[in-house]
Amino acid sequence: MGTSFSPVSTASKWLGLVAAVWIQSISGNNYTFSNYSDALKSLMHLTQVELNSLSVAKDVGKAFGLLAGLASDRFPTWAILLIGSVEGLIGYGVQWLVVSQRIQPLPYWQMCVFLCFGGNSTTWMNTAVLVTCIRNFRSNRGPVSGILKGFVGLSTAIFTNLCSALFADDPASFLLMLSIIPFVVCLAGIFFLREVPLSKSTSDAEEKEESKYFGVFNAVAVVVAVYLLAFGFMPNPNNLVSQVFAVVLLVLLALPLGIPVHAYFKGLNLDRFKPGSDIEGQRVNEPLIESQDKENEAALVEAEAEAEGEAVIVKRAPVIGEEHTILEVLRSVDFWILFVSFLCGVGTGLAVMNNMGQIGLALGYTDVSLFVSLTSIWGFFGRIVSGSVSELFIKKAATPRPLWNAASQILMAVGYILMAMAMPGSLYIGSIVVGICYGVRLAITVPTASELFGLKYYGLIYNILILNLPLGSFLFSGLLAGLLYDMEATATEGGGNTCVGGHCYRLVFIIMSGACVVGFFLDILLSIRTKNVYNKIYMSKKSKKSLGTSSSQ
């Protein structure tokens, strides 16, 4: 017997999601390197390999996200947010001092350290947000992941367009925004983002209301994305238009605050008319994959033995879909299939984002801010749509989530081929395709990992997967793109460290398209291996729906 959420608890859960959306809206600063990379390159007199190594150092910061994962199981959400915000203030603050020429450029290795600080700061923010919200909304992991990862994708465009509107794309002002705004927002989020105790039962009315709220979040997110996209194409807006743009953007981001207010008053009305029985009109909301707790209890099998008259407890290894310890995860073949396929998608996508400044210059574009925004905004659409659609297809047809990753890998490979051809307009199309597919990979992999390996150690599991970002950055950006670009640059007449022409990145794109094909086959394999898990989720949700329908009659 259990009771539903109180109106205060329900409102607190949604207020936490609003705070999480704000934090995610400013935590994608790790993807904005292209907006100030040329300033660093000229100030520090770097080759492309050295510049790409700086971007790798930024992404290596995510490797230390394992610390955030470990901390998420031991410390409250507010402490994790505080650590991330202070670290970002230091990391991007020092870069601002260098680019604004308030101090002399630091030695190369010291710059690597501070870029690493900036990159690591986002792992604390993302871990706090994802772990807390997925635990608060366990039966809607796809939509939650899509919304949160979607706003991370939008954050690059938010920062880029705000800088363009208010500071005329000045890289020093841009870095000042990256250091101060996340710090302030995270400090505010500390008071609202927290894990809410699970309800033991949820009424049909409450669950339908929850779906409506997710729809509102999605609608607001789409409006913000279209608004950012429209401003990005606006030719040379004057100061007044730019300031109006900034104010309207802040108002749009504040709109979701109406959801927790509505949830509170709606909860009061539901409580007023709710039947006295704890069973009538309600249905049990399992904390993990339905019936998983019972499966975990069954993992301890008693075998009677004649060993001094005592029973011997034998613990079997968990199957996919049950709670795993970290060691059990690392021994799982399915985890490594997911890990490598993730590398093929996000590693190559990150290489494009890190090198967008030089890719644009090679193809004759002096300003690449539009391409950065295109990648960010279409990445948002990839994240938010794939999260909700994949959840719908699980409930309707038991479609394994990894199938959506497989589709994104093939589309991404096509995008790289288009960019390799270097035809007029191919960078526009390529930026959109890479953004969409990169977003799908992130939004799908996050709930997939929780469904296959459980939520108990999810913070650490998530950060192990995120090791693909520094690894992919090193392999595809630092080594592949950096070395091949410099080879093409020195081969041109007069040599130098700048390459102009479609040939500069052609071989890079071809190799990355091949990596995506490998990722496609791995995702198909994972879909086959996990089909039983998603069948079980589907049947469980179907039986719960039938139970809820019969009990309400």
Salt bridges, closest charged atoms under 4 A:
ASP59 OD1 - LYS58 NZ 2.87
ASP73 OD1 - ARG135 NH2 3.58
GLU195 OE1 - ARG135 NH1 3.70
ASP204 OD1 - ARG283 NE 2.78
GLU206 OE2 - LYS274 NZ 3.34
GLU207 OE2 - ARG283 NH2 2.69
GLU209 OE2 - HIS262 ND1 3.71
GLU210 OE1 - LYS13 NZ 3.22
ASP271 OD1 - LYS274 NZ 3.65
GLU290 OE2 - LYS544 NZ 3.73
GLU295 OE2 - LYS536 NZ 3.15
GLU322 OE2 - ARG316 NH2 3.00
GLU328 OE2 - LYS315 NZ 3.66
ASP334 OD1 - ARG529 NE 2.70
GLU391 OE1 - ARG401 NH2 2.74
GLU451 OE2 - ARG401 NH2 2.51
GLU488 OE1 - HIS503 NE2 3.88
ASP523 OD2 - ARG441 NH1 2.86
